[in-house]
Amino acid sequence: MRAPSPVISQGVAGQGCKIRFLIGDLDSEVTRRREEVENVPLTVSTRIRITLSEIEQVRNVPGIEARFGDERIAMSVFRFDSEMLVTPHLAKLVGHDSPMMHLRRYQDDGLFDRFGYHASELWSNGRDAWAEEPRKPAESAGSG
């Protein structure tokens, strides 16, 4: 997943929108296993580092948060009020090769609510990505 433009993120957050990034943990077993499954040169940990580098630019913008999750995330979720874009990362496929679903909320406990609940649970179990100092390239070059 490519992180949204920092300029766009700052503008939207400045208008009261809450923006949350739940990112895979570089050091987790889940990340290592996903890299084995995908078996591509642009590894999950490399994509995580790229995302971290991009969102570092909006680290101090009110309304923008980032957390690490070490559970089986394996999807990208973009939620906008009562609409959601969900890309479940399918076995042996990287995210951009998996289908994207456009969900709308029409009823209680439907597909939209279930994906929303799942994303909220992953978020609540994550840890603040910005509570730690940003990793230096030399520190993270050996992993992945």
Sine and cosine of phi, psi and omega as CSV:
sin_phi,cos_phi,sin_psi,cos_psi,sin_omega,cos_omega
0.00,0.00,0.74,-0.67,0.08,-1.00
-1.00,0.02,0.77,-0.63,0.01,-1.00
-0.91,0.41,0.59,-0.81,0.05,-1.00
-0.87,0.49,0.43,-0.90,0.01,-1.00
-0.83,0.56,0.74,-0.67,0.05,-1.00
-0.84,0.54,-0.58,0.82,0.01,-1.00
-0.91,0.42,-0.72,0.70,0.03,-1.00
-0.89,0.45,-0.71,0.70,-0.02,-1.00
-0.86,0.51,-0.69,0.73,0.01,-1.00
-0.89,0.46,-0.69,0.72,-0.02,-1.00
-0.91,0.42,-0.70,0.71,-0.01,-1.00
-0.93,0.37,-0.68,0.73,0.02,-1.00
-0.90,0.44,-0.59,0.81,0.03,-1.00
-0.91,0.42,-0.33,0.94,0.03,-1.00
-0.99,-0.10,0.18,0.98,0.09,-1.00
0.99,-0.15,0.06,1.00,0.03,-1.00
-0.98,0.18,0.69,-0.72,0.07,-1.00
-1.00,-0.01,0.79,-0.61,-0.01,-1.00
-0.87,-0.49,0.82,-0.58,-0.01,-1.00
-0.83,-0.56,0.72,-0.70,0.09,-1.00
-0.91,-0.41,0.88,-0.48,0.13,-0.99
-0.95,-0.30,0.91,-0.42,-0.18,-0.98
-0.89,-0.46,0.61,-0.80,0.08,-1.00
-0.87,0.50,0.51,-0.86,0.00,-1.00
-0.99,0.14,0.82,-0.57,0.01,-1.00
-0.83,0.56,-0.57,0.82,-0.13,-0.99
-0.99,-0.12,0.14,0.99,-0.10,-1.00
-1.00,0.04,0.41,-0.91,0.08,-1.00
-0.90,0.43,-0.55,0.84,0.02,-1.00
-0.87,0.49,-0.69,0.73,0.03,-1.00
-0.89,0.45,-0.71,0.71,0.01,-1.00
-0.88,0.47,-0.69,0.73,0.01,-1.00
-0.90,0.43,-0.66,0.75,0.00,-1.00
-0.90,0.44,-0.60,0.80,0.05,-1.00
-0.89,0.45,-0.63,0.78,0.04,-1.00
-0.90,0.43,-0.66,0.75,-0.01,-1.00
-0.91,0.42,-0.74,0.67,-0.04,-1.00
-0.94,0.34,-0.66,0.75,0.03,-1.00
0.75,0.66,0.82,0.57,0.03,-1.00
-0.82,-0.57,0.42,-0.91,-0.01,-1.00
-0.87,0.48,-0.61,0.79,0.02,-1.00
-1.00,0.09,1.00,0.07,-0.16,-0.99
-0.93,0.36,0.28,-0.96,0.06,-1.00
-0.85,0.52,-0.71,0.71,-0.03,-1.00
-0.91,0.42,-0.56,0.83,0.08,-1.00
-0.91,0.41,-0.69,0.73,0.02,-1.00
-0.91,0.42,-0.58,0.82,0.07,-1.00
-0.90,0.44,-0.71,0.70,0.01,-1.00
-0.88,0.48,-0.64,0.77,0.04,-1.00
-0.89,0.46,-0.72,0.70,0.02,-1.00
-0.88,0.48,-0.72,0.69,0.01,-1.00
-0.86,0.50,-0.65,0.76,0.03,-1.00
-0.89,0.45,-0.67,0.74,-0.01,-1.00
-0.92,0.40,-0.73,0.68,-0.08,-1.00
-0.98,0.21,-0.23,0.97,0.08,-1.00
-0.85,0.53,-0.48,0.88,-0.01,-1.00
-0.92,0.40,-0.33,0.94,-0.02,-1.00
-0.90,-0.44,0.31,0.95,-0.07,-1.00
-0.80,0.60,-0.64,0.77,-0.09,-1.00
-0.98,-0.20,0.26,0.97,0.01,-1.00
-0.99,0.11,0.84,-0.55,0.03,-1.00
-0.86,0.51,0.67,-0.74,0.02,-1.00
1.00,-0.07,-0.10,1.00,0.03,-1.00
-0.92,-0.40,0.79,-0.61,-0.02,-1.00
-0.77,-0.64,0.41,-0.91,0.06,-1.00
-0.64,-0.77,0.68,-0.74,0.05,-1.00
-0.71,-0.70,0.45,-0.89,0.16,-0.99
-1.00,-0.09,0.65,-0.76,0.11,-0.99
-0.83,-0.56,0.73,-0.69,0.03,-1.00
-0.92,-0.39,0.27,0.96,0.12,-0.99
-1.00,0.04,0.07,-1.00,-0.01,-1.00
-0.96,0.27,1.00,0.00,-0.02,-1.00
-0.97,0.25,-0.89,0.46,0.10,-0.99
0.69,0.72,0.62,0.79,0.11,-0.99
-0.28,-0.96,0.34,-0.94,0.14,-0.99
-0.91,-0.42,0.74,-0.68,-0.02,-1.00
-0.77,-0.64,0.79,-0.62,0.08,-1.00
-0.83,-0.56,0.92,-0.40,-0.07,-1.00
-0.93,-0.36,0.72,-0.70,0.02,-1.00
-0.73,-0.68,0.99,-0.12,0.00,-1.00
0.81,0.59,-0.95,-0.30,-0.06,-1.00
-0.96,-0.26,0.38,0.93,0.09,-1.00
-0.76,-0.65,0.48,-0.88,-0.07,-1.00
-0.52,-0.86,0.65,-0.76,0.15,-0.99
-0.95,-0.31,0.84,-0.55,-0.05,-1.00
-0.81,-0.58,0.80,-0.60,0.11,-0.99
-0.88,-0.47,0.98,-0.18,0.10,-0.99
-0.97,0.25,0.81,-0.59,-0.03,-1.00
-0.98,0.19,0.95,-0.31,-0.09,-1.00
-0.98,0.21,0.37,-0.93,-0.05,-1.00
-0.78,0.63,0.74,-0.67,0.07,-1.00
0.88,0.47,0.23,0.97,0.06,-1.00
-0.88,-0.48,0.63,-0.78,0.14,-0.99
-0.97,0.23,0.30,-0.95,-0.10,-1.00
-0.80,0.61,-0.70,0.72,-0.06,-1.00
-0.94,0.34,-0.19,0.98,0.08,-1.00
-0.99,-0.11,-0.06,1.00,0.01,-1.00
-1.00,-0.08,0.39,-0.92,-0.03,-1.00
-0.96,0.29,0.53,-0.85,0.10,-1.00
-0.96,-0.27,0.73,-0.68,0.03,-1.00
-0.95,-0.31,0.69,-0.72,0.08,-1.00
-0.97,-0.23,0.94,-0.35,-0.04,-1.00
-0.96,-0.27,0.60,-0.80,0.11,-0.99
-0.83,-0.56,0.58,-0.82,0.00,-1.00
-1.00,0.08,0.92,-0.39,0.02,-1.00
-0.91,-0.41,-0.33,0.94,-0.09,-1.00
-0.43,-0.90,0.30,-0.95,0.09,-1.00
-0.94,0.34,0.61,-0.79,0.09,-1.00
0.86,0.51,0.43,0.90,0.10,-0.99
-1.00,0.08,-0.20,-0.98,-0.03,-1.00
-0.85,0.53,-0.66,0.75,0.02,-1.00
-0.86,0.52,-0.78,0.63,-0.02,-1.00
-0.89,0.45,-0.59,0.81,-0.02,-1.00
-0.93,0.36,-0.69,0.72,0.07,-1.00
-0.92,0.40,-0.63,0.78,0.03,-1.00
-0.88,0.48,-0.69,0.73,0.03,-1.00
-0.89,0.46,-0.71,0.71,-0.01,-1.00
-0.86,0.51,-0.73,0.69,0.01,-1.00
-0.89,0.45,-0.64,0.77,0.03,-1.00
-0.90,0.43,-0.64,0.77,0.04,-1.00
-0.90,0.43,-0.70,0.71,0.04,-1.00
-0.87,0.50,-0.67,0.75,0.01,-1.00
-0.88,0.47,-0.74,0.67,-0.07,-1.00
-0.92,0.40,-0.42,0.91,0.02,-1.00
-1.00,-0.03,-0.07,1.00,-0.01,-1.00
-0.98,0.18,0.12,-0.99,0.05,-1.00
-0.84,-0.54,0.52,-0.85,-0.09,-1.00
-0.84,0.54,0.88,-0.48,0.00,-1.00
-0.95,0.32,-0.39,0.92,-0.06,-1.00
-0.98,-0.20,0.15,0.99,0.08,-1.00
-0.97,0.24,-0.38,0.93,0.01,-1.00
-0.98,-0.20,0.34,-0.94,0.09,-1.00
-0.93,0.37,0.55,-0.84,0.06,-1.00
-0.86,0.51,0.59,-0.81,0.03,-1.00
-0.96,0.29,0.64,-0.77,0.09,-1.00
-1.00,0.10,0.50,-0.86,0.00,-1.00
-0.81,0.59,-0.63,0.78,-0.01,-1.00
-0.91,0.42,-0.53,0.85,-0.02,-1.00
-0.95,0.32,-0.54,0.84,-0.12,-0.99
-0.97,-0.24,-0.08,1.00,-0.09,-1.00
-0.90,0.43,-0.53,0.85,-0.05,-1.00
-0.98,0.19,-0.35,0.94,-0.03,-1.00
-1.00,-0.03,0.57,-0.82,0.08,-1.00
0.97,-0.23,0.00,0.00,0.00,0.00
